[in-house]
Amino acid sequence: MKPALEKIMLVEDDRDVRTVAVMALEMVGGFKVMACESGEVALAAFEGFAPQLVLLDVMMPGMTGPEVLAKLRALPAAAEIPVAFMTAKVQPEEVRKLLALGAIDVIAKPFDPMTMPDQIKALWERGKAP
């Protein structure tokens, strides 16, 4: 049986989106969340926080979400951690490309903060989590 989801790393460059997502995940969902404003920050903090799931913005300055995912997969501690992308670009072809990179799901932005925690719990339950 899969352990309960408790720790989530959120990688999002937009401060407002990051704030709303953290409030939703912590206050509504009861998760412990580490919010990172860039891929570089997330990569540096990953092993110390040891998240069970990563929510990753697709379009960020510096390092894109897909680039962050590739670098995470190179870390032994992150090789099998489930990752879901968050993006406003949810056309079927875009979603297929992101899933082909190894994401377990793609979450549409803008998201509903009140239903987001349940959406995350559902993808955790059906995802490839260890």
Secondary structure, 3 states (H helix, E strand, C coil): CCCCCCEEEEECCCHHHHHHHHHHHHHHCCCEEEEECCHHHHHHHHHHHCCCEEEEECCCCCCCHHHHHHHHHCCHHHCCCCEEEEECCCCHHHHHHHHHCCCCEEEECCCCCCCHHHHHHHHHHHCCCC
